Amino acid sequence: MTTRFCPIIFSVIFCAHCILDAQNTGNRRFSNTFLGYDKNQSVISAVDSSLDQGDFNASLAENLKILYSSINDGQYLAAYDFTIDYLIQTRNLSQSTPLNISDDNLLGAVQAVTSVFLEESFALGVVDDSFHENTSRILLENFITDPSGQTSVDLSVSDRLNKFSSIYFNSINASDVNSTMEDGVSGFFQSALALYGNTNPNGIDFNQTDLNIGIESVSKLLNVESETMMFGGTDGFYNFDPEKTNFVNKAAFGITESFLDSYYSSNSSADSNLTENSVPFDLLTKSILKGVYSYADDIGSIQNKDFVLELLKSTTSGITEGSTTVFFSNTNLSESGQAIDLSEEISVSLSKNGILLVSEMSLDGIEYNDVAEAISFGTSMGARIMGDNMDDIMSLIDPKLTNPQNTRKLLSKALSSGSSHGSLVAIANIASVDPNVGWDEVKEVSSQSAKGSMIANVANVIYFGDEDELLPIINFSAQGATYGATKTLELNNVEKPQGLTEDLTVEVARASSNGSSFGATFSSVGLKNAKPITNENDVISTKATQAVAYGATIGSILGASVSGNGDPIVVKQASKQGVTEGSLIGSGFATDYQDTFFVDKDYEDMEIAAKQNMLSTINSMNSSASIEAMNSLATKKVKTSSRDMLLLIRKFNISPNTTNPATIYQRPSKNKSGDDLPFTDKFPAATPI
């Protein structure tokens, strides 16, 4: 291809050439990590010859392909480092000329360079265990921790991470070497997180950016704020400012969106094969979470436990925000209901792999139950079932065919169900081989997974939704969490302790109901400033309890019927007991942040003014919901998916109270009293993350 040069561009190139030669003495560092390439003339020539009227043309990739194929492996990373830096310098020098290189053209050139570099690296066999981490670190440091890169594009650090995560994934994908995908995504994510530990050798004022560097230990048990970690809040109830991990969220979003776009963007019609089996969700979730855990190991997972959990929340939030955007922006997936099914599958994958990787990587100090809660919270929060994001997505779909309120209810249910099911599949599999993990750990995982989903869903609707959607969201979220938990067949693999008579599924029904009700009352009372301790007729706490009792009971019974475990009447009572415990403690704790209140108060002697109304509500809703659930169980097995329900909703313009799978149910000949509670022990409730 013939290249045209004008005098101005020639001058720019000449100046850039001279400046870089003057700077490159063998010690010039472009990224923080790697020395500059000592054979820079070849790179300069390859880049300069592709510059045409202020744009990098297609010859850039071909020129660099020839160059990279002839470099010895000892200089490979240095060559890439120099190439990225030279692109940045050339773009910056062009800003003072009429032929300014645009942000898009520069980033397109970076995409082309990275794709060629990875392709040639694989072909020459220079890829080792640290290759992807080193390559992605070069890319990020050139644009984020180098002053030249800081001014090269008009994007915040968070938006840069979003963009570069897409660039790196697409570069790996273009190389057509699938075996390296997991290492590539994991390495990139670990490099992104490593920005926290940047020593800032170039003296950049990061206070003028949205990157908050620095890592130091914090603990929610200590009443000590941390400016470095952006850790503080309500006295005695500290948390992290979301800005601390915003760029992590954006990186996860960018990778996820690019990953899923590669599967769905080309589909112009509804395809029955577009199911969970079509997309390797486990590849995506394992890759990103492995990057988080590798970084956690680097900084010390024990002393930085709270921050690791915060990273999990932010990361999984970014993943589901990206997945929701892709699924619901695809009209075919939305109209067919597949978007909801796929959302549930990705939440299963996140929770399952999040817990399994903790075990596989032997991550010290990180408890399975805390991981379950962090991931379920992030998953539901990231989907953003309320607010401008979802409204914008819904506007892309024919409003005549869409009921946003019902879609949001079904989505909240699907995400809660997926998180509960995935976390229990994982912990049950671990318990089957690890003698140190038993029923107690399974129950705690079940409770805190349900709690995380509920807190996020309630917060979403209170902050961004309509008032009349709060109770339906609580109902459906509870249905999903308890259904996903009690349907888990893997619970049968966990050895039963001696002396116990009930099935583990019954215990899980109590635990999941406990977590759902705790999350519902804690969030509703706390965020809406209710007064259940002093107000006998507190409407907020009573209504929240009503919704969660109904949903938890239905989900528990239907889920247990699918797994075939547990007497339905006992499951009903277990759910009732769990809701009672969780509702009273959650509503009380939301009005009093003292640890002693939470630890010392047994639900049976909770001094809450609204207690009697709440207990009456729980009893009534538990009975009504059990009848509804049993009526839903047909004489022959019928599996009703959320996709099918969504289609019925649209066809008949209905708003059902329940949308649940159904299966065979046989009424037992001997039922326990409806007033009996199956457990005498005190369930170990944990404070929310």
PLY file of the C-alpha trace (Angstrom):
ply
format ascii 1.0
element vertex 689
property float x
property float y
property float z
element edge 688
property int vertex1
property int vertex2
end_header
0.00 0.00 0.00
1.36 3.43 -0.96
1.63 5.82 1.96
1.25 9.58 1.60
3.11 12.05 3.83
2.59 15.76 4.21
5.34 18.09 5.56
3.61 18.51 8.89
3.32 14.80 9.50
6.92 14.29 8.43
8.00 16.89 10.97
5.96 15.20 13.68
7.52 11.84 12.92
11.00 13.29 12.77
10.54 15.02 16.13
9.12 11.90 17.70
12.01 9.90 16.30
14.57 12.31 17.74
12.91 12.56 21.12
12.65 8.82 21.51
16.27 8.32 20.40
17.41 10.88 22.96
15.39 9.22 25.72
16.29 5.67 24.83
19.71 5.17 26.42
19.10 1.58 27.39
17.57 2.59 30.71
14.45 4.32 29.42
11.38 2.69 30.98
8.00 3.03 29.31
5.93 0.86 31.59
6.92 0.60 35.25
8.07 -2.95 34.74
10.04 -3.31 31.53
13.05 -1.70 29.89
12.72 -0.09 26.51
13.53 -2.02 23.35
17.08 -1.39 22.17
16.28 -1.97 18.49
13.77 0.82 18.30
14.50 1.83 14.73
12.65 -1.18 13.41
9.56 -0.38 15.46
9.67 3.29 14.51
9.90 2.43 10.85
7.02 -0.05 11.06
4.74 2.46 12.81
5.74 5.50 10.74
5.18 3.78 7.43
1.60 2.97 8.43
0.69 6.57 9.28
-1.47 8.06 6.56
-3.05 11.52 6.91
-3.30 11.27 10.70
-4.52 7.66 10.82
-2.81 4.33 11.31
-3.78 2.16 8.37
-4.00 -1.61 7.92
-0.30 -1.91 7.06
0.55 -1.40 10.75
-0.37 -4.97 11.63
1.45 -6.42 8.63
4.60 -4.40 9.31
4.73 -5.45 12.95
3.92 -9.06 12.13
7.11 -9.21 10.06
9.06 -7.46 12.79
7.81 -9.54 15.73
8.37 -12.82 13.90
12.12 -12.09 13.77
12.68 -11.03 17.40
14.41 -13.37 19.79
12.38 -14.38 22.80
14.56 -12.45 25.24
13.44 -9.14 23.73
9.81 -9.94 22.99
8.14 -8.10 25.88
10.52 -5.16 25.53
9.59 -4.81 21.85
5.88 -4.72 22.71
6.59 -2.19 25.47
8.43 0.11 23.08
5.74 -0.24 20.39
2.93 0.82 22.73
5.00 3.74 23.99
5.86 4.90 20.49
2.20 4.84 19.47
1.41 7.01 22.49
4.24 9.48 21.73
3.20 9.73 18.10
-0.42 10.40 19.06
0.58 13.05 21.64
2.84 14.89 19.19
0.10 14.91 16.56
-2.23 16.86 18.86
-0.51 20.11 17.94
-0.97 19.49 14.21
-3.94 19.68 11.84
-3.73 15.90 11.41
-4.49 14.94 15.00
-4.64 11.21 15.63
-7.98 10.49 17.30
-8.53 8.46 20.46
-10.37 5.81 18.47
-7.57 5.51 15.93
-4.94 5.20 18.64
-6.91 2.53 20.48
-7.55 0.73 17.21
-3.80 0.70 16.61
-3.23 -0.69 20.12
-5.77 -3.43 19.35
-3.95 -4.32 16.11
-0.53 -4.31 17.75
-1.66 -6.45 20.68
-3.39 -8.98 18.44
-0.30 -9.38 16.25
1.98 -9.57 19.26
-0.05 -12.34 20.91
-0.44 -14.26 17.67
3.30 -14.23 16.96
4.12 -15.04 20.59
2.00 -18.18 20.44
3.47 -19.14 17.07
7.06 -18.80 18.33
6.37 -20.60 21.60
7.52 -17.79 23.89
4.38 -17.88 26.05
5.10 -19.00 29.63
3.11 -18.96 32.88
3.63 -15.24 33.47
3.33 -14.12 29.86
-0.20 -12.75 29.96
0.29 -11.01 33.26
3.44 -9.33 31.94
1.91 -8.37 28.59
-1.24 -6.89 30.10
0.80 -5.08 32.74
2.84 -3.42 29.99
-0.36 -2.31 28.29
-1.96 -0.92 31.44
1.11 0.76 32.87
1.86 2.56 29.61
-1.58 4.14 29.62
-2.20 4.57 33.35
1.04 5.00 35.29
3.15 6.70 32.61
2.64 10.49 32.22
2.59 10.29 28.42
-0.06 7.63 28.48
-2.08 9.58 31.03
-2.61 12.39 28.52
-2.91 10.26 25.41
-6.65 9.45 25.60
-9.58 11.34 27.02
-10.84 8.58 29.31
-10.97 8.09 33.07
-8.87 5.29 34.55
-12.01 3.20 35.06
-13.09 3.69 31.46
-9.57 2.84 30.30
-9.73 -0.42 32.20
-13.07 -1.13 30.56
-11.63 -0.40 27.12
-8.36 -2.26 27.59
-10.07 -5.32 29.00
-12.07 -5.48 25.77
-8.94 -4.91 23.68
-7.04 -7.67 25.44
-9.86 -10.19 25.27
-10.48 -9.47 21.60
-6.76 -9.84 20.93
-6.69 -13.25 22.58
-9.85 -14.25 20.76
-8.41 -13.14 17.42
-5.35 -15.30 17.96
-7.58 -18.36 17.72
-5.70 -20.10 20.50
-8.53 -21.12 22.84
-6.24 -22.96 25.21
-4.80 -19.68 26.41
-8.12 -17.90 27.00
-8.35 -18.69 30.72
-4.74 -17.70 31.40
-5.13 -14.55 29.32
-8.25 -13.27 31.08
-6.92 -14.26 34.49
-3.55 -12.64 33.83
-5.12 -9.42 32.63
-7.36 -9.19 35.67
-4.48 -9.82 38.03
-2.51 -7.06 36.29
-5.41 -4.67 36.64
-5.62 -5.35 40.37
-1.86 -4.91 40.68
-2.41 -1.20 39.95
-3.37 -0.85 43.63
0.23 -1.60 44.55
1.74 0.82 42.05
4.66 2.67 43.67
4.10 5.67 41.38
7.71 6.12 40.22
6.61 8.84 37.79
4.97 11.00 40.46
1.48 11.10 38.90
-1.16 12.92 40.93
-3.69 10.12 41.15
-5.94 12.36 43.24
-6.90 13.92 39.92
-8.02 10.53 38.63
-10.52 7.88 39.74
-7.71 5.44 40.60
-7.14 5.18 44.35
-3.83 3.37 44.80
-2.58 1.80 48.01
-3.39 -1.28 50.08
-3.51 -1.53 53.85
-5.32 -3.89 56.18
-8.75 -2.95 57.50
-11.20 -4.80 59.67
-14.88 -4.29 60.22
-14.33 -5.41 63.79
-12.14 -2.38 64.44
-13.60 1.08 64.68
-10.81 2.62 62.58
-11.25 4.48 59.31
-8.72 4.22 56.49
-8.23 7.05 54.00
-6.03 4.87 51.80
-8.70 2.17 51.52
-11.60 4.66 51.42
-12.99 2.75 54.38
-15.49 4.38 56.75
-19.16 5.28 57.04
-21.58 4.91 59.95
-19.75 4.58 63.22
-19.50 0.90 64.07
-20.67 -0.18 60.64
-17.86 0.71 58.27
-17.63 -0.26 54.63
-15.64 0.57 51.50
-16.48 3.47 49.23
-17.45 1.94 45.86
-14.98 4.30 44.19
-12.13 2.22 45.62
-13.03 -0.71 43.40
-14.81 1.06 40.54
-12.06 0.36 38.01
-12.19 -3.33 38.96
-15.90 -3.31 38.18
-15.26 -1.68 34.81
-12.58 -4.20 33.90
-14.90 -7.12 34.66
-17.67 -5.43 32.67
-15.44 -4.95 29.63
-14.21 -8.54 29.54
-17.71 -9.95 30.05
-19.35 -7.79 27.43
-16.68 -8.66 24.86
-16.78 -12.35 25.74
-20.56 -12.64 25.41
-20.73 -10.38 22.36
-18.47 -12.84 20.60
-21.23 -15.46 21.02
-24.42 -13.46 20.62
-23.84 -10.35 18.54
-24.04 -12.19 15.23
-27.33 -13.93 15.97
-30.09 -12.16 14.07
-32.90 -14.57 14.87
-34.11 -16.58 17.80
-32.11 -19.75 18.11
-33.17 -22.59 20.33
-29.54 -23.61 20.62
-28.66 -20.39 22.42
-28.78 -22.02 25.82
-26.42 -22.25 28.71
-24.66 -25.09 26.92
-23.72 -22.85 24.00
-21.54 -20.53 26.04
-18.70 -21.61 28.32
-19.78 -19.51 31.28
-17.43 -21.44 33.55
-14.49 -20.38 31.38
-15.43 -16.72 31.79
-16.19 -16.79 35.52
-13.28 -19.04 36.51
-10.82 -16.91 34.54
-11.82 -13.64 36.16
-12.24 -15.02 39.68
-8.89 -16.81 39.43
-7.33 -13.41 38.74
-8.98 -11.98 41.88
-7.83 -14.87 44.05
-4.28 -14.81 42.67
-4.09 -11.14 43.58
-5.58 -11.88 46.99
-2.79 -14.37 47.56
-0.23 -11.76 46.49
-1.39 -9.14 49.02
-2.21 -11.62 51.79
-5.71 -13.01 51.99
-5.72 -13.23 55.77
-4.81 -9.65 56.63
-6.82 -8.26 53.70
-9.86 -10.51 54.00
-12.40 -7.67 54.02
-10.95 -6.07 50.93
-10.85 -9.40 49.09
-14.58 -9.77 49.73
-15.10 -6.22 48.47
-13.19 -7.10 45.30
-15.45 -10.12 44.84
-18.54 -7.93 45.17
-17.27 -5.39 42.66
-15.98 -7.99 40.22
-19.14 -10.09 40.13
-21.20 -6.93 39.89
-19.27 -5.96 36.76
-19.72 -9.43 35.28
-23.50 -9.46 35.67
-23.81 -5.86 34.56
-22.02 -6.85 31.37
-24.06 -10.04 30.93
-27.39 -8.30 31.57
-26.51 -5.63 29.04
-25.68 -8.21 26.36
-28.60 -10.55 27.07
-31.34 -7.93 27.30
-30.00 -5.80 24.46
-30.45 -8.82 22.20
-34.12 -8.64 21.28
-34.28 -12.32 20.40
-32.95 -13.39 23.79
-35.24 -10.95 25.60
-38.45 -11.77 23.78
-37.92 -15.52 24.07
-37.15 -15.33 27.78
-33.69 -16.80 27.24
-32.13 -13.67 28.71
-33.53 -14.61 32.12
-32.44 -18.24 31.84
-28.94 -17.21 30.80
-28.74 -14.70 33.66
-29.55 -17.50 36.09
-26.90 -19.77 34.55
-24.17 -17.17 34.83
-25.09 -16.55 38.48
-24.83 -20.32 39.10
-21.40 -20.32 37.50
-20.17 -17.34 39.53
-21.22 -18.72 42.90
-20.10 -22.27 42.16
-16.65 -21.33 40.88
-16.18 -18.61 43.47
-16.38 -21.20 46.26
-14.61 -24.05 44.46
-11.61 -21.85 43.62
-11.18 -20.87 47.28
-10.77 -24.56 48.01
-8.62 -25.37 44.98
-6.26 -22.43 45.53
-6.13 -22.95 49.33
-6.88 -19.29 50.01
-6.23 -18.77 53.72
-8.58 -16.72 55.86
-11.44 -16.61 53.37
-14.57 -18.40 54.58
-16.94 -20.12 52.16
-20.02 -18.46 53.65
-18.55 -14.98 53.24
-17.64 -15.73 49.63
-21.19 -16.93 48.99
-22.65 -13.71 50.37
-20.20 -11.42 48.58
-20.80 -13.06 45.21
-24.59 -13.27 45.52
-24.68 -9.61 46.56
-22.48 -8.52 43.67
-24.35 -10.66 41.17
-27.75 -9.19 42.03
-26.46 -5.65 42.43
-24.66 -5.72 39.08
-27.71 -6.85 37.13
-29.31 -3.53 38.07
-32.86 -4.75 37.82
-33.92 -1.19 38.54
-32.81 2.20 37.34
-31.76 3.86 34.13
-29.68 0.94 32.86
-32.55 -1.51 32.83
-35.00 1.08 31.53
-32.64 1.84 28.67
-32.31 -1.83 27.87
-36.05 -2.35 28.03
-36.59 0.52 25.62
-34.72 -1.46 22.99
-37.43 -4.09 23.07
-40.93 -3.69 21.67
-42.94 -2.28 24.60
-46.05 -4.13 23.38
-44.27 -7.39 24.10
-42.59 -6.48 27.34
-43.79 -6.06 30.90
-40.77 -4.50 32.67
-42.20 -5.07 36.17
-42.66 -8.79 35.60
-39.29 -9.04 33.89
-37.63 -7.46 36.88
-39.38 -9.86 39.26
-38.39 -12.87 37.20
-34.82 -11.63 36.91
-34.47 -11.06 40.66
-35.79 -14.56 41.22
-33.46 -16.09 38.64
-30.37 -14.40 40.06
-31.20 -15.40 43.63
-31.92 -18.95 42.57
-28.70 -19.21 40.58
-26.55 -17.85 43.39
-28.07 -20.18 45.98
-27.92 -23.24 43.77
-24.37 -22.62 42.57
-23.00 -21.99 46.04
-24.65 -25.12 47.46
-23.49 -27.32 44.59
-19.95 -26.14 45.33
-20.01 -26.48 49.12
-21.75 -29.86 48.93
-19.07 -31.16 46.56
-16.34 -29.85 48.88
-18.06 -31.40 51.91
-18.16 -34.79 50.21
-14.34 -34.94 50.12
-13.24 -32.63 52.95
-13.97 -33.96 56.46
-13.57 -30.45 57.87
-16.61 -29.24 55.95
-19.99 -30.52 57.08
-23.62 -29.59 57.61
-22.88 -26.43 59.57
-20.80 -24.98 56.74
-23.45 -25.94 54.20
-26.17 -24.20 56.20
-24.10 -21.05 56.65
-23.38 -20.88 52.92
-27.08 -21.30 52.19
-28.08 -18.57 54.62
-25.54 -16.01 53.52
-26.04 -16.60 49.80
-29.76 -15.88 50.21
-28.97 -12.88 52.38
-26.60 -11.33 49.85
-29.06 -11.59 46.97
-31.91 -10.18 49.02
-29.97 -7.20 50.38
-28.86 -6.24 46.87
-32.30 -6.68 45.30
-34.00 -4.66 48.04
-31.40 -1.91 47.85
-31.83 -1.73 44.07
-35.59 -1.30 44.24
-35.49 1.21 47.13
-32.85 3.40 45.52
-33.89 3.11 41.87
-37.33 1.51 41.60
-40.97 2.23 42.22
-42.45 1.89 45.69
-45.04 -0.67 44.55
-42.31 -3.03 43.29
-40.59 -3.51 46.65
-42.78 -6.29 48.05
-42.97 -8.29 44.79
-39.18 -8.14 44.49
-38.79 -9.39 48.08
-41.27 -12.19 47.38
-39.59 -13.31 44.16
-36.08 -12.97 45.50
-36.98 -15.19 48.47
-38.66 -17.68 46.14
-35.55 -17.90 44.02
-33.08 -18.26 46.88
-34.97 -20.99 48.71
-35.93 -22.84 45.53
-32.36 -22.82 44.22
-31.09 -24.08 47.56
-33.54 -26.88 48.28
-33.51 -28.31 44.75
-29.78 -29.08 45.02
-29.33 -32.82 44.52
-25.67 -32.64 45.56
-26.82 -32.22 49.17
-27.34 -35.99 49.18
-23.57 -36.41 48.96
-22.95 -34.75 52.31
-22.63 -37.23 55.15
-25.32 -36.87 57.82
-24.02 -36.36 61.37
-25.02 -38.98 63.91
-28.18 -38.32 65.88
-29.89 -36.12 63.29
-33.21 -37.18 61.84
-34.07 -34.48 59.33
-32.72 -34.34 55.79
-30.10 -31.73 54.99
-32.58 -30.22 52.54
-34.86 -29.40 55.48
-31.97 -27.74 57.30
-31.15 -25.80 54.16
-34.78 -24.68 53.83
-34.51 -23.14 57.29
-31.11 -21.59 56.59
-32.05 -20.11 53.22
-35.32 -18.74 54.61
-33.35 -17.27 57.49
-30.96 -15.48 55.16
-33.73 -14.20 52.88
-35.80 -12.82 55.76
-32.79 -11.29 57.47
-31.82 -9.55 54.25
-35.37 -8.37 53.53
-36.07 -6.90 56.97
-32.56 -5.59 57.56
-32.52 -3.71 54.25
-36.12 -2.51 54.33
-36.01 -1.32 57.93
-32.56 0.22 57.65
-32.99 1.98 54.30
-36.54 3.17 54.93
-35.89 4.21 58.54
-38.58 1.98 60.05
-39.09 1.64 63.83
-40.04 -1.96 64.68
-38.40 -1.79 68.12
-40.54 1.14 69.26
-43.56 0.98 66.94
-45.98 -1.90 67.53
-47.67 -1.38 64.16
-44.58 -0.77 62.08
-45.86 -1.16 58.52
-42.50 -1.43 56.78
-41.16 -4.35 58.80
-44.52 -6.15 58.78
-44.95 -5.84 55.01
-41.39 -6.96 54.33
-41.95 -9.96 56.60
-45.19 -10.75 54.81
-43.52 -10.79 51.39
-40.48 -12.80 52.43
-42.49 -15.38 54.40
-44.69 -16.04 51.38
-41.84 -16.30 48.92
-39.52 -18.37 51.13
-42.23 -20.92 51.89
-43.20 -21.43 48.26
-39.60 -21.69 47.09
-38.63 -24.13 49.85
-41.52 -26.53 49.21
-41.19 -26.51 45.44
-37.43 -26.86 45.51
-37.59 -29.78 47.94
-40.16 -31.46 45.70
-37.73 -31.29 42.79
-34.89 -32.88 44.77
-37.28 -35.36 46.37
-35.86 -34.68 49.83
-37.75 -33.75 52.98
-41.34 -34.08 54.10
-43.12 -31.06 52.55
-44.86 -30.28 55.82
-41.57 -30.30 57.70
-40.00 -28.16 54.95
-42.88 -25.72 55.39
-42.24 -25.50 59.14
-38.50 -25.23 58.65
-39.05 -22.28 56.34
-41.40 -20.73 58.90
-38.81 -21.07 61.63
-36.08 -19.63 59.42
-38.22 -16.64 58.45
-39.13 -16.03 62.10
-35.51 -16.04 63.20
-34.25 -13.95 60.33
-37.05 -11.37 60.36
-36.86 -10.58 64.06
-33.10 -10.44 64.24
-32.77 -8.56 60.94
-35.31 -5.89 61.88
-33.76 -5.50 65.30
-30.22 -5.31 64.04
-31.16 -2.72 61.41
-32.15 -0.33 64.18
-29.22 -1.02 66.48
-25.73 -1.50 65.01
-24.22 -2.83 68.22
-22.64 -6.23 67.93
-23.97 -7.22 71.34
-27.51 -6.79 70.15
-26.93 -9.16 67.26
-24.92 -11.79 69.11
-26.74 -11.93 72.43
-30.38 -11.58 71.46
-32.17 -14.82 70.74
-35.13 -14.40 68.41
-37.43 -15.94 71.03
-36.84 -13.10 73.49
-36.33 -10.23 71.08
-37.71 -7.02 72.62
-39.32 -5.68 69.49
-42.60 -3.81 69.74
-43.76 -5.09 66.35
-42.90 -8.70 67.22
-46.48 -9.93 67.64
-47.63 -8.49 64.34
-44.61 -9.96 62.58
-45.18 -13.43 64.07
-48.85 -13.34 63.13
-47.93 -12.31 59.60
-45.35 -15.07 59.27
-47.80 -17.73 60.44
-50.50 -16.54 58.05
-48.24 -16.21 55.01
-46.53 -19.52 55.71
-49.88 -21.29 55.67
-51.19 -19.49 52.59
-47.98 -20.00 50.65
-47.80 -23.70 51.49
-51.31 -24.19 50.10
-50.34 -22.28 46.96
-47.19 -24.37 46.56
-49.01 -27.63 47.04
-51.64 -26.60 44.53
-48.84 -25.94 42.06
-47.61 -29.49 42.31
-49.41 -31.41 39.57
-50.27 -35.09 39.35
-47.76 -35.45 36.57
-44.38 -33.84 36.25
-44.53 -30.46 34.56
-41.46 -28.28 34.34
-42.30 -24.61 33.90
-39.32 -22.42 33.14
-39.16 -18.69 33.65
-38.95 -18.42 29.88
-42.32 -20.10 29.49
-43.86 -17.94 32.19
-42.59 -14.80 30.52
-44.23 -15.82 27.26
-47.55 -16.50 29.07
-47.35 -13.14 30.80
-46.97 -11.38 27.49
-49.68 -13.39 25.74
-52.39 -13.00 28.35
-51.21 -9.78 30.03
-51.27 -11.41 33.46
-49.34 -10.71 36.63
-48.98 -13.99 38.56
-48.13 -14.19 42.22
-45.95 -17.23 41.63
-43.98 -18.54 38.72
-42.47 -21.79 39.78
-41.42 -25.09 38.31
-43.72 -27.94 39.28
-43.34 -31.65 39.81
-45.08 -34.64 41.40
-46.27 -34.23 44.97
-47.83 -36.87 47.14
-49.48 -35.74 50.35
-48.07 -37.62 53.32
-50.40 -39.71 55.39
-48.93 -38.40 58.61
-48.33 -34.70 58.95
-46.75 -32.85 61.78
-48.78 -30.19 63.47
-48.83 -26.90 61.68
-47.63 -25.21 64.85
-44.57 -27.40 65.31
-41.09 -26.14 64.58
-38.60 -28.84 63.65
-35.47 -27.34 65.25
-34.53 -26.60 68.83
-31.02 -25.29 68.14
-30.13 -21.64 67.69
-29.21 -20.80 64.11
-25.89 -18.91 63.80
-26.80 -15.67 62.08
-23.98 -13.54 60.71
-23.81 -9.83 60.13
-24.15 -8.71 56.53
-21.01 -8.01 54.56
0 1
1 2
2 3
3 4
4 5
5 6
6 7
7 8
8 9
9 10
10 11
11 12
12 13
13 14
14 15
15 16
16 17
17 18
18 19
19 20
20 21
21 22
22 23
23 24
24 25
25 26
26 27
27 28
28 29
29 30
30 31
31 32
32 33
33 34
34 35
35 36
36 37
37 38
38 39
39 40
40 41
41 42
42 43
43 44
44 45
45 46
46 47
47 48
48 49
49 50
50 51
51 52
52 53
53 54
54 55
55 56
56 57
57 58
58 59
59 60
60 61
61 62
62 63
63 64
64 65
65 66
66 67
67 68
68 69
69 70
70 71
71 72
72 73
73 74
74 75
75 76
76 77
77 78
78 79
79 80
80 81
81 82
82 83
83 84
84 85
85 86
86 87
87 88
88 89
89 90
90 91
91 92
92 93
93 94
94 95
95 96
96 97
97 98
98 99
99 100
100 101
101 102
102 103
103 104
104 105
105 106
106 107
107 108
108 109
109 110
110 111
111 112
112 113
113 114
114 115
115 116
116 117
117 118
118 119
119 120
120 121
121 122
122 123
123 124
124 125
125 126
126 127
127 128
128 129
129 130
130 131
131 132
132 133
133 134
134 135
135 136
136 137
137 138
138 139
139 140
140 141
141 142
142 143
143 144
144 145
145 146
146 147
147 148
148 149
149 150
150 151
151 152
152 153
153 154
154 155
155 156
156 157
157 158
158 159
159 160
160 161
161 162
162 163
163 164
164 165
165 166
166 167
167 168
168 169
169 170
170 171
171 172
172 173
173 174
174 175
175 176
176 177
177 178
178 179
179 180
180 181
181 182
182 183
183 184
184 185
185 186
186 187
187 188
188 189
189 190
190 191
191 192
192 193
193 194
194 195
195 196
196 197
197 198
198 199
199 200
200 201
201 202
202 203
203 204
204 205
205 206
206 207
207 208
208 209
209 210
210 211
211 212
212 213
213 214
214 215
215 216
216 217
217 218
218 219
219 220
220 221
221 222
222 223
223 224
224 225
225 226
226 227
227 228
228 229
229 230
230 231
231 232
232 233
233 234
234 235
235 236
236 237
237 238
238 239
239 240
240 241
241 242
242 243
243 244
244 245
245 246
246 247
247 248
248 249
249 250
250 251
251 252
252 253
253 254
254 255
255 256
256 257
257 258
258 259
259 260
260 261
261 262
262 263
263 264
264 265
265 266
266 267
267 268
268 269
269 270
270 271
271 272
272 273
273 274
274 275
275 276
276 277
277 278
278 279
279 280
280 281
281 282
282 283
283 284
284 285
285 286
286 287
287 288
288 289
289 290
290 291
291 292
292 293
293 294
294 295
295 296
296 297
297 298
298 299
299 300
300 301
301 302
302 303
303 304
304 305
305 306
306 307
307 308
308 309
309 310
310 311
311 312
312 313
313 314
314 315
315 316
316 317
317 318
318 319
319 320
320 321
321 322
322 323
323 324
324 325
325 326
326 327
327 328
328 329
329 330
330 331
331 332
332 333
333 334
334 335
335 336
336 337
337 338
338 339
339 340
340 341
341 342
342 343
343 344
344 345
345 346
346 347
347 348
348 349
349 350
350 351
351 352
352 353
353 354
354 355
355 356
356 357
357 358
358 359
359 360
360 361
361 362
362 363
363 364
364 365
365 366
366 367
367 368
368 369
369 370
370 371
371 372
372 373
373 374
374 375
375 376
376 377
377 378
378 379
379 380
380 381
381 382
382 383
383 384
384 385
385 386
386 387
387 388
388 389
389 390
390 391
391 392
392 393
393 394
394 395
395 396
396 397
397 398
398 399
399 400
400 401
401 402
402 403
403 404
404 405
405 406
406 407
407 408
408 409
409 410
410 411
411 412
412 413
413 414
414 415
415 416
416 417
417 418
418 419
419 420
420 421
421 422
422 423
423 424
424 425
425 426
426 427
427 428
428 429
429 430
430 431
431 432
432 433
433 434
434 435
435 436
436 437
437 438
438 439
439 440
440 441
441 442
442 443
443 444
444 445
445 446
446 447
447 448
448 449
449 450
450 451
451 452
452 453
453 454
454 455
455 456
456 457
457 458
458 459
459 460
460 461
461 462
462 463
463 464
464 465
465 466
466 467
467 468
468 469
469 470
470 471
471 472
472 473
473 474
474 475
475 476
476 477
477 478
478 479
479 480
480 481
481 482
482 483
483 484
484 485
485 486
486 487
487 488
488 489
489 490
490 491
491 492
492 493
493 494
494 495
495 496
496 497
497 498
498 499
499 500
500 501
501 502
502 503
503 504
504 505
505 506
506 507
507 508
508 509
509 510
510 511
511 512
512 513
513 514
514 515
515 516
516 517
517 518
518 519
519 520
520 521
521 522
522 523
523 524
524 525
525 526
526 527
527 528
528 529
529 530
530 531
531 532
532 533
533 534
534 535
535 536
536 537
537 538
538 539
539 540
540 541
541 542
542 543
543 544
544 545
545 546
546 547
547 548
548 549
549 550
550 551
551 552
552 553
553 554
554 555
555 556
556 557
557 558
558 559
559 560
560 561
561 562
562 563
563 564
564 565
565 566
566 567
567 568
568 569
569 570
570 571
571 572
572 573
573 574
574 575
575 576
576 577
577 578
578 579
579 580
580 581
581 582
582 583
583 584
584 585
585 586
586 587
587 588
588 589
589 590
590 591
591 592
592 593
593 594
594 595
595 596
596 597
597 598
598 599
599 600
600 601
601 602
602 603
603 604
604 605
605 606
606 607
607 608
608 609
609 610
610 611
611 612
612 613
613 614
614 615
615 616
616 617
617 618
618 619
619 620
620 621
621 622
622 623
623 624
624 625
625 626
626 627
627 628
628 629
629 630
630 631
631 632
632 633
633 634
634 635
635 636
636 637
637 638
638 639
639 640
640 641
641 642
642 643
643 644
644 645
645 646
646 647
647 648
648 649
649 650
650 651
651 652
652 653
653 654
654 655
655 656
656 657
657 658
658 659
659 660
660 661
661 662
662 663
663 664
664 665
665 666
666 667
667 668
668 669
669 670
670 671
671 672
672 673
673 674
674 675
675 676
676 677
677 678
678 679
679 680
680 681
681 682
682 683
683 684
684 685
685 686
686 687
687 688
